[in-house]
Amino acid sequence: MTTALLDQPTSVPAARPPRPRWVRPSTAGLLAGTAVLYLWGLSANGYGNDFYAAAVQAGSQSWKAFFFGSLDAGNAITVDKTPASLWVMELSVRLFGLNPWALLVPQALMGVGTVALVVAAVRRTTGRPGAALVGGAVMALTPVAVLMFRYDNPDALLVLLLTAAGYALVRALQSPRALRWMVLAGALVGVAFLAKMLQAFLVLPGFALVYLVLAEGALRRRFGHLLAAGAAMLVAGGWWVAVVQLWPADSRPYVGGSTDDSVLELALGYNGISRLSGGEGGPQTGTPGLLRLVGADLGGQVAWFLPAALVALVAGLVWTARRPRTDPVRAGLLVWGGWLLVTGLVFSLMAGTFHGYYTVALAPAIAALVGIGVALVGDRPRTGPPVLAATVALTAVWSFVLLGRSAEFLPWLRWVVLVGGLLAAAGLLVGRFGAGLRRGAVVVALLAALAGPAAYSVQTVATAHTGSIPTAGPTVSGGTSGFGGGRGGGGAPSGGFPGRPDGADGATPGGGATGLPGGTDGGTDGDAAGAPGGAAGGGQGGFGGGSASEQVVALLQQDAGSYRWAAATVGSQTSAVYQLVSGDPVMAIGGFTGSDPSPTLAQFQAYVAAGDVHWFIGAGQGRGGDGSASEITQWVAATCTAQTVDGVTVYDLTAPAS
């Protein structure tokens, strides 16, 4: 297989020759290994992000909650994203019941599918099965991909759909049935919008420009295909938005994250312009700037092969400069290169909320460029080996730097990677005069390049992750992210402790607690983990994943079937914990942070008067300020009698104070 990386042509012939016998078993082995890596010990993550897990639970109990993406089966408020990623998990939970495996296995399978698509795209572009497998291995072993394809955030479905769209575009550039493939690519991007809104559109500038300039046929034909793809995207991504916008507001849940109960405002505001400008004032990972992706917070997440991908892009464009306009290899370089450059620049410069796990959206582009770059070397017997050797040396040195940021994690590995990579680079130069030496150098180069991300990936699999801000890999020094600094945790947004139902500073409510599956307690010490400039680590993410008092849960479950909501509390991080443990709907007043204007005080009073909600759990996590959440809290305190259950303040809304 190693000789195939250098000996086969990269131009795709009109009639493809039969695949070598080793291709299918090698591809199957890569995908099987990916599946093992992504599925191993998956239940240790429990429900992962309680926020989305609670919405999945709600959607498995109510088809209305399923459609809208509600946080609870009573349909008070939705998650602050479009619900496509929830639909997949909800269908799984409806089939197999609510448990970590039913929740997370679909995500892992999406990861395997993404690796398969990267392999197929690189092979289709270059005609080199070996190079395609290299690209697939890079994708499979990117630490942030290992993290997110084992988690219940929307990013798994987003990346799968965008990679499928990239593959469809590659097919459109080479197929006489280009229109069909372009319509499919547009539809896939539209569905990706339903997974994570405007982030899906970051691939569009590169995709559209590549097809318009490099596709076969007259310019008018290409432009028409783009219009058809755009129409397919609008239909695939817009139908749900249209239904929600036209649905009477008083008979559907409030659109969480919006200021005016509008999906369009949510997409363009909170999840759109505000993310770029910083208008929503959320936490950031890393400091905005051109070097953000290679900094301490993000380098070990996704950037292991970023220098190699950029070298492949530049060298590949130089090498293919004199080829025909429709050359498939150059087109492939620009498909994935445009994805990498646009998305990478947006991530680097955006001033709003940005978490390290967002960078999983870069992984397919990096992997595909590396695979194409490896393939191109074989066509350049004079300049190819020196460029490959220099890239291997650069990758080894960069891996040495990244591993040095986690000095206590396998301290010997960085030296092995450095020495092995430099020796492999030397062997590639000398190997021009001997096939045996060249094959050995290629093997050593692959092992040295993949060793660092593979070690980070294994560590990620071996560590339980919970909460809203998970990170891959071991502890690194110099982190500046989260709600106050540390890459692995992050302090509470406004006092209290992430995920603690009682808001206490790290104390489990009372003496007993009912933990969520996985056996971990999603918060880490806000002061220690969130110190600016301090160590940042993998494992549990901050802001979520706490525990619930057994006695309070038992209280909520009493006669819960008689109420639309068993309880209400401020903020989803508290409501999600109690809802997941009790199995009954719990209203998240104010949505994720408690700051959404839903319900209003008048609406909540109407719910209470109608007997729709039984209990109010005090001291929730939300940061509602002077909005409706604060008004509701004050009204409940003034109207209903407080009681303390296992250290948690609760109010019986059916028994007003005398």
TIROSE-641726 format. One record per residue (C-alpha): residue number from 1; residue in one letter; x, y, z. Coordinates in nm, 3 decimals. Each point is the difference from the previous one (the first is absolute). Layout:
BEGIN
 resi resn       u       v       w
  NUM    A       X       Y       Z
...
# end
This chain:
BEGIN
 resi resn       u       v       w
    1    M   0.000   0.000   0.000
    2    T   0.285   0.242   0.074
    3    T   0.137  -0.022  -0.353
    4    A  -0.348   0.070  -0.133
    5    L   0.017   0.342   0.162
    6    L   0.277   0.100  -0.236
    7    D  -0.035  -0.223  -0.307
    8    Q  -0.356   0.055  -0.127
    9    P  -0.104   0.297  -0.217
   10    T  -0.216   0.275   0.149
   11    S  -0.185   0.078  -0.320
   12    V  -0.332  -0.185   0.002
   13    P  -0.037  -0.204  -0.321
   14    A  -0.323  -0.014  -0.194
   15    A  -0.031  -0.373   0.065
   16    R   0.115  -0.084   0.350
   17    P   0.231  -0.301   0.030
   18    P  -0.094  -0.279   0.240
   19    R   0.081   0.076   0.360
   20    P   0.292  -0.189   0.151
   21    R  -0.106  -0.286   0.224
   22    W   0.130   0.167   0.312
   23    V  -0.228   0.305  -0.033
   24    R  -0.326  -0.140   0.134
   25    P   0.145  -0.188   0.300
   26    S   0.219   0.300   0.085
   27    T  -0.295   0.238  -0.018
   28    A  -0.214  -0.237   0.203
   29    G   0.277  -0.028   0.257
   30    L   0.026   0.379   0.031
   31    L  -0.375   0.038   0.046
   32    A  -0.016  -0.289   0.247
   33    G   0.286   0.151   0.200
   34    T  -0.178   0.337  -0.002
   35    A  -0.318  -0.164   0.125
   36    V   0.186  -0.170   0.285
   37    L   0.171   0.325   0.097
   38    Y  -0.323   0.201  -0.005
   39    L  -0.214  -0.262   0.174
   40    W   0.246  -0.121   0.265
   41    G  -0.120   0.080   0.353
   42    L  -0.261   0.234  -0.143
   43    S  -0.231  -0.028   0.300
   44    A   0.264   0.164   0.221
   45    N  -0.113   0.335  -0.141
   46    G  -0.347  -0.059   0.140
   47    Y  -0.242   0.243  -0.157
   48    G   0.286   0.230  -0.100
   49    N  -0.157   0.342  -0.037
   50    D  -0.307   0.000   0.227
   51    F  -0.150   0.289  -0.196
   52    Y  -0.037  -0.203  -0.319
   53    A  -0.061  -0.328   0.184
   54    A  -0.302   0.151   0.172
   55    A  -0.134   0.118  -0.337
   56    V   0.048  -0.350  -0.141
   57    Q  -0.191  -0.140   0.297
   58    A  -0.281   0.249  -0.064
   59    G  -0.013  -0.085  -0.370
   60    S  -0.023  -0.369   0.079
   61    Q  -0.308   0.071   0.215
   62    S  -0.180   0.257  -0.218
   63    W  -0.014   0.025  -0.379
   64    K  -0.064   0.373   0.034
   65    A   0.319   0.034   0.203
   66    F   0.171  -0.217  -0.265
   67    F  -0.096   0.234  -0.282
   68    F   0.082   0.328   0.172
   69    G   0.306  -0.115   0.197
   70    S  -0.157   0.078   0.338
   71    L   0.196  -0.026   0.321
   72    D  -0.292  -0.171   0.173
   73    A  -0.302  -0.207  -0.097
   74    G  -0.225   0.279   0.127
   75    N   0.137   0.215  -0.285
   76    A   0.087   0.317   0.189
   77    I   0.315   0.094  -0.196
   78    T   0.230  -0.146  -0.265
   79    V   0.374  -0.049  -0.006
   80    D   0.192   0.291  -0.149
   81    K   0.075  -0.190  -0.323
   82    T  -0.201  -0.153  -0.280
   83    P  -0.094  -0.357   0.092
   84    A   0.132  -0.232  -0.276
   85    S   0.274  -0.150   0.216
   86    L  -0.256  -0.070   0.272
   87    W  -0.227  -0.185  -0.242
   88    V   0.258  -0.271  -0.065
   89    M   0.062  -0.062   0.370
   90    E  -0.370   0.019   0.083
   91    L  -0.086  -0.269  -0.250
   92    S   0.270  -0.219   0.152
   93    V  -0.133   0.062   0.351
   94    R  -0.355  -0.076  -0.113
   95    L   0.127  -0.336  -0.125
   96    F   0.235  -0.097   0.282
   97    G  -0.104   0.214   0.298
   98    L   0.188   0.284   0.165
   99    N   0.353  -0.113   0.082
  100    P   0.350   0.121  -0.090
  101    W   0.044  -0.256  -0.277
  102    A  -0.326   0.088  -0.175
  103    L   0.092   0.367   0.028
  104    L   0.362  -0.015  -0.114
  105    V   0.034  -0.297  -0.238
  106    P  -0.162   0.197  -0.288
  107    Q   0.268   0.266   0.049
  108    A   0.278  -0.257  -0.017
  109    L  -0.144  -0.151  -0.317
  110    M  -0.009   0.349  -0.151
  111    G   0.373   0.016   0.066
  112    V   0.061  -0.327  -0.182
  113    G  -0.208   0.130  -0.290
  114    T   0.204   0.320  -0.012
  115    V   0.327  -0.194  -0.020
  116    A  -0.145  -0.213  -0.281
  117    L  -0.102   0.312  -0.193
  118    V   0.348   0.155   0.035
  119    V   0.154  -0.321  -0.134
  120    A  -0.246  -0.010  -0.290
  121    A   0.051   0.367  -0.088
  122    V   0.381  -0.021  -0.005
  123    R  -0.006  -0.324  -0.200
  124    R  -0.247   0.151  -0.246
  125    T   0.220   0.309  -0.039
  126    T   0.341  -0.165  -0.033
  127    G  -0.058  -0.359  -0.098
  128    R   0.235  -0.104   0.282
  129    P  -0.153  -0.237   0.256
  130    G   0.305   0.018   0.225
  131    A  -0.005   0.377   0.019
  132    A  -0.375  -0.015   0.069
  133    L   0.065  -0.229   0.296
  134    V   0.256   0.247   0.136
  135    G  -0.263   0.274  -0.017
  136    G  -0.251  -0.226   0.173
  137    A   0.247  -0.082   0.278
  138    V   0.068   0.370   0.058
  139    M  -0.374   0.060   0.028
  140    A  -0.057  -0.294   0.234
  141    L   0.283   0.097   0.236
  142    T  -0.064   0.374   0.026
  143    P  -0.054   0.037   0.378
  144    V  -0.291   0.243  -0.018
  145    A  -0.174  -0.234  -0.247
  146    V   0.043  -0.290   0.241
  147    L  -0.154   0.219   0.270
  148    M  -0.299   0.128  -0.194
  149    F  -0.092  -0.326  -0.169
  150    R  -0.041  -0.140   0.351
  151    Y  -0.214   0.292   0.120
  152    D  -0.356   0.125  -0.040
  153    N   0.070   0.351  -0.129
  154    P  -0.124   0.096  -0.352
  155    D   0.351   0.004  -0.147
  156    A   0.006  -0.371  -0.088
  157    L  -0.291   0.025  -0.243
  158    L   0.123   0.335  -0.131
  159    V   0.341  -0.144  -0.094
  160    L  -0.148  -0.314  -0.154
  161    L  -0.238   0.198  -0.220
  162    L   0.261   0.253  -0.111
  163    T   0.246  -0.276  -0.084
  164    A  -0.271  -0.174  -0.201
  165    A  -0.065   0.331  -0.179
  166    G   0.372   0.029  -0.078
  167    Y   0.000  -0.352  -0.143
  168    A  -0.309   0.079  -0.209
  169    L   0.174   0.309  -0.138
  170    V   0.306  -0.207  -0.092
  171    R  -0.231  -0.238  -0.187
  172    A  -0.175   0.291  -0.172
  173    L   0.333   0.131  -0.128
  174    Q   0.072  -0.335  -0.168
  175    S  -0.340  -0.141  -0.098
  176    P  -0.217   0.057  -0.308
  177    R  -0.287  -0.003   0.251
  178    A   0.136   0.311   0.166
  179    L  -0.341   0.156   0.060
  180    R  -0.115  -0.291   0.217
  181    W   0.313   0.013   0.210
  182    M  -0.021   0.377   0.039
  183    V  -0.362  -0.019   0.112
  184    L   0.103  -0.266   0.251
  185    A   0.289   0.217   0.125
  186    G  -0.234   0.296   0.047
  187    A  -0.258  -0.210   0.181
  188    L   0.265  -0.140   0.235
  189    V   0.118   0.350   0.093
  190    G  -0.363   0.097   0.059
  191    V  -0.052  -0.290   0.240
  192    A   0.332   0.095   0.166
  193    F  -0.158   0.340   0.067
  194    L  -0.269  -0.184   0.195
  195    A   0.280  -0.152   0.209
  196    K   0.194   0.315   0.092
  197    M  -0.137   0.295  -0.190
  198    L   0.234   0.246  -0.174
  199    Q   0.319  -0.192   0.074
  200    A  -0.108  -0.237  -0.277
  201    F   0.028   0.282  -0.254
  202    L   0.371   0.061   0.057
  203    V   0.080  -0.257  -0.271
  204    L  -0.216   0.177  -0.259
  205    P   0.246   0.263  -0.131
  206    G   0.260  -0.261  -0.089
  207    F  -0.249  -0.253  -0.133
  208    A  -0.177   0.251  -0.226
  209    L   0.317   0.158  -0.137
  210    V   0.163  -0.334  -0.077
  211    Y  -0.300  -0.128  -0.193
  212    L  -0.055   0.324  -0.186
  213    V   0.363   0.025  -0.113
  214    L   0.118  -0.362  -0.034
  215    A  -0.299  -0.215  -0.092
  216    E  -0.055  -0.134  -0.349
  217    G  -0.241   0.160  -0.243
  218    A  -0.085   0.354  -0.102
  219    L  -0.007   0.276   0.259
  220    R  -0.375   0.039  -0.041
  221    R  -0.050  -0.371   0.076
  222    R   0.220   0.018   0.309
  223    F  -0.183   0.305   0.128
  224    G  -0.332  -0.176  -0.049
  225    H   0.123  -0.299   0.199
  226    L   0.101   0.233   0.282
  227    L  -0.345   0.155   0.002
  228    A  -0.157  -0.346   0.018
  229    A   0.231  -0.094   0.288
  230    G  -0.092   0.323   0.179
  231    A  -0.369  -0.072  -0.043
  232    A   0.048  -0.352   0.139
  233    M   0.185   0.146   0.297
  234    L  -0.279   0.250   0.072
  235    V  -0.266  -0.268  -0.016
  236    A   0.195  -0.252   0.210
  237    G   0.090   0.255   0.265
  238    G  -0.293   0.238  -0.023
  239    W  -0.308  -0.219   0.030
  240    W   0.037  -0.042   0.375
  241    V   0.069   0.370   0.051
  242    A  -0.311   0.087  -0.201
  243    V  -0.220  -0.238   0.199
  244    V   0.122   0.137   0.333
  245    Q  -0.037   0.361  -0.113
  246    L  -0.355  -0.061  -0.124
  247    W  -0.109  -0.209   0.299
  248    P  -0.208   0.202   0.250
  249    A   0.239   0.108   0.273
  250    D  -0.244  -0.073   0.280
  251    S  -0.022  -0.369  -0.094
  252    R   0.370  -0.080  -0.039
  253    P   0.305   0.028   0.228
  254    Y   0.195   0.323   0.017
  255    V   0.305   0.003  -0.231
  256    G   0.285  -0.023   0.250
  257    G   0.291   0.240  -0.046
  258    S  -0.207   0.258  -0.190
  259    T  -0.116   0.333   0.132
  260    D  -0.331   0.007  -0.189
  261    D  -0.104  -0.367  -0.032
  262    S   0.130  -0.017  -0.357
  263    V   0.218  -0.265  -0.168
  264    L   0.126   0.259  -0.246
  265    E   0.111   0.229   0.281
  266    L   0.168  -0.295   0.172
  267    A   0.187  -0.094  -0.319
  268    L   0.106   0.351  -0.095
  269    G   0.047   0.138   0.352
  270    Y   0.104  -0.226   0.287
  271    N   0.133  -0.274  -0.230
  272    G   0.107   0.237  -0.279
  273    I   0.140   0.351   0.006
  274    S   0.037   0.004   0.378
  275    R   0.234  -0.299  -0.019
  276    L   0.227   0.197  -0.229
  277    S  -0.021   0.336   0.173
  278    G  -0.020  -0.115   0.360
  279    G  -0.337   0.165   0.049
  280    E  -0.136  -0.282   0.216
  281    G   0.294   0.023   0.239
  282    G   0.065  -0.372   0.027
  283    P   0.320  -0.181   0.100
  284    Q   0.288  -0.057  -0.239
  285    T   0.265  -0.263  -0.051
  286    G   0.328   0.158  -0.093
  287    T   0.072   0.360  -0.098
  288    P  -0.140   0.120  -0.334
  289    G   0.273   0.036  -0.260
  290    L   0.169  -0.177  -0.288
  291    L   0.189  -0.233   0.234
  292    R  -0.301  -0.102   0.207
  293    L  -0.026  -0.351  -0.148
  294    V   0.360  -0.085   0.087
  295    G  -0.008   0.147   0.351
  296    A   0.008  -0.196   0.324
  297    D  -0.377  -0.036   0.016
  298    L  -0.062  -0.134  -0.349
  299    G   0.324  -0.139  -0.141
  300    G  -0.037  -0.343   0.155
  301    Q  -0.366  -0.018  -0.094
  302    V   0.027   0.021  -0.378
  303    A   0.326   0.151  -0.125
  304    W   0.235  -0.301  -0.011
  305    F  -0.010  -0.013  -0.381
  306    L  -0.097   0.361  -0.065
  307    P   0.353   0.100  -0.123
  308    A   0.012  -0.309  -0.222
  309    A  -0.342   0.079  -0.145
  310    L   0.105   0.356  -0.085
  311    V   0.321  -0.124  -0.162
  312    A  -0.201  -0.252  -0.203
  313    L  -0.239   0.274  -0.113
  314    V   0.274   0.240  -0.112
  315    A   0.227  -0.261  -0.155
  316    G  -0.293  -0.172  -0.166
  317    L  -0.123   0.319  -0.163
  318    V   0.350   0.071  -0.129
  319    W   0.040  -0.351  -0.138
  320    T  -0.340   0.002  -0.172
  321    A   0.019   0.356  -0.130
  322    R   0.051  -0.103  -0.365
  323    R  -0.262  -0.271  -0.005
  324    P  -0.334   0.049  -0.180
  325    R  -0.261   0.221   0.166
  326    T  -0.213  -0.300   0.099
  327    D   0.285  -0.202   0.152
  328    P  -0.159  -0.205   0.281
  329    V   0.301   0.009   0.230
  330    R   0.025   0.379   0.001
  331    A  -0.376   0.021   0.044
  332    G   0.021  -0.236   0.297
  333    L   0.275   0.209   0.155
  334    L  -0.218   0.310  -0.026
  335    V  -0.316  -0.172   0.129
  336    W   0.167  -0.093   0.326
  337    G   0.243   0.293   0.002
  338    G  -0.284   0.250  -0.028
  339    W  -0.180  -0.177   0.284
  340    L   0.313   0.014   0.217
  341    L   0.092   0.362  -0.072
  342    V  -0.346   0.155   0.038
  343    T  -0.102  -0.199   0.307
  344    G   0.346   0.031   0.154
  345    L   0.009   0.378  -0.044
  346    V  -0.349   0.042   0.145
  347    F   0.089  -0.214   0.302
  348    S   0.327   0.186   0.044
  349    L  -0.145   0.350  -0.009
  350    M  -0.351  -0.033   0.145
  351    A  -0.038   0.205   0.318
  352    G  -0.313  -0.165   0.136
  353    T  -0.067  -0.330   0.174
  354    F   0.250  -0.258  -0.123
  355    H   0.081  -0.340   0.149
  356    G   0.286  -0.229  -0.093
  357    Y  -0.223  -0.282  -0.113
  358    Y  -0.132   0.219  -0.285
  359    T   0.329  -0.076  -0.179
  360    V  -0.123  -0.351  -0.084
  361    A  -0.147   0.171  -0.308
  362    L   0.357   0.044  -0.130
  363    A   0.099  -0.365   0.032
  364    P  -0.141  -0.133  -0.333
  365    A   0.165   0.279  -0.200
  366    I   0.338  -0.053   0.167
  367    A  -0.020  -0.376  -0.047
  368    A  -0.101   0.021  -0.367
  369    L   0.278   0.247  -0.081
  370    V   0.259  -0.222   0.167
  371    G  -0.122  -0.299  -0.201
  372    I   0.006   0.192  -0.329
  373    G   0.344   0.138   0.082
  374    V   0.139  -0.348   0.060
  375    A  -0.143  -0.110  -0.334
  376    L   0.149   0.292  -0.192
  377    V   0.355  -0.085   0.109
  378    G  -0.001  -0.303  -0.228
  379    D  -0.036   0.216  -0.312
  380    R   0.305   0.209   0.086
  381    P   0.308  -0.226   0.002
  382    R   0.235   0.297   0.035
  383    T  -0.183   0.252   0.221
  384    G  -0.244  -0.236   0.172
  385    P   0.234  -0.187   0.237
  386    P   0.172   0.316   0.131
  387    V  -0.336   0.165   0.069
  388    L  -0.126  -0.318   0.166
  389    A   0.315  -0.026   0.211
  390    A  -0.025   0.364   0.107
  391    T  -0.368  -0.047   0.088
  392    V   0.073  -0.310   0.206
  393    A   0.275   0.187   0.188
  394    L  -0.232   0.299   0.055
  395    T  -0.277  -0.227   0.130
  396    A   0.242  -0.174   0.238
  397    V   0.129   0.330   0.138
  398    W  -0.355   0.133   0.038
  399    S  -0.108  -0.318   0.178
  400    F   0.298   0.042   0.230
  401    V  -0.125   0.349   0.086
  402    L  -0.358  -0.114   0.060
  403    L   0.106  -0.294   0.216
  404    G   0.227   0.232   0.195
  405    R  -0.307   0.198   0.109
  406    S  -0.115  -0.307   0.192
  407    A   0.341  -0.080   0.145
  408    E  -0.128  -0.243   0.261
  409    F  -0.184  -0.209  -0.259
  410    L   0.231  -0.270  -0.140
  411    P   0.308   0.226   0.018
  412    W   0.208  -0.243  -0.207
  413    L  -0.241   0.004  -0.293
  414    R   0.093   0.339  -0.135
  415    W   0.364  -0.103  -0.031
  416    V  -0.093  -0.321  -0.178
  417    V  -0.218   0.197  -0.239
  418    L   0.268   0.259  -0.064
  419    V   0.283  -0.246  -0.059
  420    G  -0.218  -0.237  -0.201
  421    G  -0.136   0.280  -0.216
  422    L   0.341   0.151  -0.074
  423    L   0.147  -0.341  -0.082
  424    A  -0.297  -0.073  -0.227
  425    A   0.050   0.336  -0.176
  426    A   0.365  -0.081  -0.060
  427    G  -0.094  -0.347  -0.121
  428    L  -0.248   0.147  -0.250
  429    L   0.274   0.215  -0.150
  430    V   0.251  -0.285  -0.021
  431    G  -0.273  -0.243  -0.097
  432    R  -0.022   0.160  -0.343
  433    F   0.282  -0.238  -0.088
  434    G  -0.145  -0.315   0.155
  435    A  -0.354  -0.134   0.012
  436    G   0.054  -0.203   0.318
  437    L   0.127   0.297   0.197
  438    R  -0.282   0.213  -0.134
  439    R  -0.264  -0.247   0.114
  440    G   0.150  -0.016   0.348
  441    A   0.019   0.379   0.021
  442    V  -0.369   0.030  -0.099
  443    V  -0.102  -0.242   0.274
  444    V   0.206   0.180   0.265
  445    A  -0.132   0.337  -0.120
  446    L  -0.361  -0.116   0.036
  447    L   0.061  -0.142   0.346
  448    A   0.180   0.312   0.120
  449    A  -0.263   0.236  -0.141
  450    L  -0.295  -0.191   0.144
  451    A   0.151  -0.085   0.341
  452    G  -0.080   0.332   0.168
  453    P  -0.366   0.034  -0.103
  454    A  -0.049  -0.374   0.058
  455    A   0.125   0.033   0.359
  456    Y  -0.228   0.300   0.059
  457    S  -0.290  -0.193  -0.151
  458    V   0.053  -0.302   0.222
  459    Q   0.022   0.227   0.304
  460    T  -0.327   0.164  -0.107
  461    V  -0.172  -0.337  -0.026
  462    A   0.135  -0.105   0.341
  463    T  -0.134   0.315   0.171
  464    A  -0.365   0.061   0.088
  465    H  -0.136   0.323  -0.147
  466    T  -0.311   0.185   0.117
  467    G  -0.129   0.355  -0.004
  468    S  -0.044   0.264  -0.267
  469    I   0.367   0.075  -0.075
  470    P   0.188  -0.329  -0.047
  471    T   0.358  -0.008  -0.126
  472    A   0.217  -0.274  -0.145
  473    G   0.336  -0.122   0.120
  474    P   0.198   0.043   0.320
  475    T   0.068   0.311   0.205
  476    V   0.196   0.273  -0.177
  477    S   0.167   0.308   0.142
  478    G  -0.071   0.358  -0.095
  479    G  -0.374  -0.033  -0.070
  480    T  -0.212   0.314   0.001
  481    S  -0.347  -0.130  -0.078
  482    G  -0.328  -0.087   0.165
  483    F  -0.200   0.229   0.227
  484    G   0.319   0.121   0.154
  485    G   0.291  -0.181  -0.144
  486    G   0.056  -0.374   0.029
  487    R  -0.065  -0.206  -0.309
  488    G  -0.142  -0.289   0.193
  489    G  -0.245   0.173   0.224
  490    G  -0.124   0.352   0.029
  491    G  -0.162   0.171   0.293
  492    A  -0.367   0.061   0.057
  493    P  -0.146   0.289  -0.194
  494    S  -0.123   0.202   0.296
  495    G   0.085  -0.159   0.328
  496    G  -0.084  -0.349   0.107
  497    F   0.144  -0.308  -0.158
  498    P  -0.062  -0.145  -0.347
  499    G  -0.264  -0.265   0.006
  500    R  -0.067   0.018   0.376
  501    P  -0.374   0.010   0.056
  502    D   0.033   0.197   0.321
  503    G   0.255   0.250  -0.130
  504    A   0.234  -0.089   0.286
  505    D   0.371   0.038  -0.049
  506    G   0.094  -0.354  -0.086
  507    A  -0.225  -0.164   0.257
  508    T  -0.231  -0.282  -0.096
  509    P  -0.350   0.088   0.119
  510    G  -0.040  -0.136   0.349
  511    G   0.154  -0.333   0.067
  512    G  -0.137  -0.220  -0.277
  513    A   0.018   0.047  -0.372
  514    T  -0.124  -0.181  -0.304
  515    G   0.274   0.009  -0.261
  516    L  -0.065  -0.019  -0.371
  517    P   0.127  -0.303  -0.193
  518    G   0.375   0.001  -0.031
  519    G   0.069   0.044   0.367
  520    T   0.156   0.344  -0.040
  521    D  -0.100   0.339   0.122
  522    G   0.030   0.237  -0.294
  523    G   0.137   0.299   0.185
  524    T   0.359   0.066   0.094
  525    D   0.109   0.257   0.252
  526    G  -0.078   0.335  -0.154
  527    D   0.292   0.176   0.163
  528    A   0.263  -0.259  -0.074
  529    A  -0.107  -0.094  -0.350
  530    G  -0.101   0.346  -0.105
  531    A   0.306   0.197   0.102
  532    P   0.123   0.213  -0.286
  533    G   0.319  -0.131  -0.150
  534    G  -0.007  -0.312   0.213
  535    A   0.019  -0.362  -0.099
  536    A  -0.276  -0.122  -0.221
  537    G  -0.098  -0.358  -0.030
  538    G  -0.220  -0.247  -0.174
  539    G  -0.261  -0.211   0.164
  540    Q  -0.313   0.154   0.136
  541    G  -0.118   0.323  -0.154
  542    G  -0.129   0.290   0.203
  543    F  -0.355   0.137   0.025
  544    G  -0.220  -0.298   0.052
  545    G  -0.017  -0.364   0.093
  546    G  -0.073   0.028   0.373
  547    S  -0.192  -0.224   0.237
  548    A  -0.350   0.001   0.143
  549    S  -0.117  -0.059   0.354
  550    E  -0.172  -0.336   0.035
  551    Q  -0.255   0.145   0.240
  552    V  -0.087   0.288  -0.233
  553    V  -0.032  -0.242  -0.291
  554    A  -0.239  -0.215   0.205
  555    L  -0.201   0.313   0.080
  556    L  -0.024   0.093  -0.369
  557    Q  -0.117  -0.349  -0.095
  558    Q  -0.296   0.010   0.239
  559    D  -0.315   0.024  -0.213
  560    A   0.212   0.140  -0.286
  561    G  -0.240  -0.139  -0.260
  562    S  -0.264   0.248   0.112
  563    Y   0.208   0.299  -0.107
  564    R   0.134   0.134  -0.328
  565    W   0.327   0.071   0.179
  566    A   0.109  -0.177   0.317
  567    A   0.206   0.306   0.090
  568    A   0.146   0.325  -0.128
  569    T   0.337   0.160   0.068
  570    V   0.218   0.274  -0.147
  571    G   0.241  -0.115  -0.272
  572    S   0.029  -0.325  -0.190
  573    Q   0.307  -0.132   0.181
  574    T  -0.202  -0.057   0.316
  575    S  -0.322  -0.101  -0.175
  576    A   0.178  -0.252  -0.223
  577    V   0.157  -0.184   0.292
  578    Y  -0.329  -0.043   0.186
  579    Q  -0.189  -0.085  -0.318
  580    L   0.248  -0.270  -0.104
  581    V   0.003  -0.161   0.343
  582    S  -0.373   0.025   0.073
  583    G  -0.120  -0.075  -0.352
  584    D  -0.264   0.275   0.030
  585    P  -0.015   0.338  -0.179
  586    V   0.172   0.287   0.180
  587    M  -0.046   0.352  -0.136
  588    A   0.323   0.192  -0.065
  589    I  -0.100   0.359   0.071
  590    G   0.204   0.225  -0.227
  591    G   0.150  -0.285  -0.203
  592    F   0.370  -0.085   0.003
  593    T   0.128   0.290   0.211
  594    G  -0.328   0.110   0.154
  595    S   0.012   0.328  -0.196
  596    D  -0.254  -0.080  -0.273
  597    P  -0.330   0.193   0.046
  598    S  -0.206  -0.316   0.036
  599    P  -0.227  -0.053   0.172
  600    T  -0.102   0.348   0.107
  601    L  -0.122   0.047   0.354
  602    A  -0.360   0.018  -0.127
  603    Q   0.040  -0.324  -0.196
  604    F   0.154  -0.179   0.298
  605    Q  -0.277   0.123   0.227
  606    A  -0.253  -0.136  -0.251
  607    Y   0.175  -0.339   0.002
  608    V  -0.011  -0.006   0.378
  609    A  -0.367   0.104   0.009
  610    A  -0.086  -0.278  -0.246
  611    G   0.181  -0.258   0.215
  612    D   0.255  -0.077  -0.275
  613    V   0.313   0.011   0.215
  614    H   0.047  -0.152   0.346
  615    W   0.335   0.102   0.151
  616    F   0.247   0.286  -0.033
  617    I   0.364  -0.083   0.070
  618    G   0.181   0.304   0.134
  619    A   0.357   0.119  -0.056
  620    G   0.023  -0.127  -0.358
  621    Q   0.310   0.056  -0.207
  622    G  -0.140   0.255  -0.240
  623    R   0.119   0.357  -0.026
  624    G  -0.332   0.165  -0.070
  625    G   0.090   0.337   0.153
  626    D  -0.294   0.238   0.015
  627    G  -0.203  -0.181  -0.266
  628    S  -0.300  -0.226   0.027
  629    A   0.197  -0.273   0.179
  630    S   0.078   0.239   0.284
  631    E  -0.362   0.120   0.011
  632    I  -0.128  -0.356   0.017
  633    T   0.246  -0.094   0.272
  634    Q  -0.102   0.300   0.211
  635    W  -0.371  -0.067  -0.055
  636    V   0.035  -0.365   0.102
  637    A   0.196   0.094   0.311
  638    A  -0.265   0.253   0.097
  639    T  -0.298  -0.219  -0.086
  640    C   0.091  -0.355   0.098
  641    T   0.141  -0.155   0.315
  642    A   0.361  -0.110  -0.021
  643    Q   0.116  -0.333   0.133
  644    T   0.345  -0.151   0.012
  645    V   0.038  -0.354  -0.131
  646    D   0.347  -0.153   0.032
  647    G   0.154   0.346  -0.005
  648    V  -0.197   0.118  -0.305
  649    T  -0.265   0.273   0.021
  650    V  -0.325  -0.101  -0.169
  651    Y  -0.346   0.157  -0.020
  652    D  -0.331  -0.179  -0.043
  653    L  -0.179   0.212  -0.261
  654    T  -0.331  -0.167   0.076
  655    A   0.011   0.121   0.363
  656    P   0.033   0.381   0.018
  657    A   0.129   0.152   0.320
  658    S  -0.261   0.121   0.245
# end
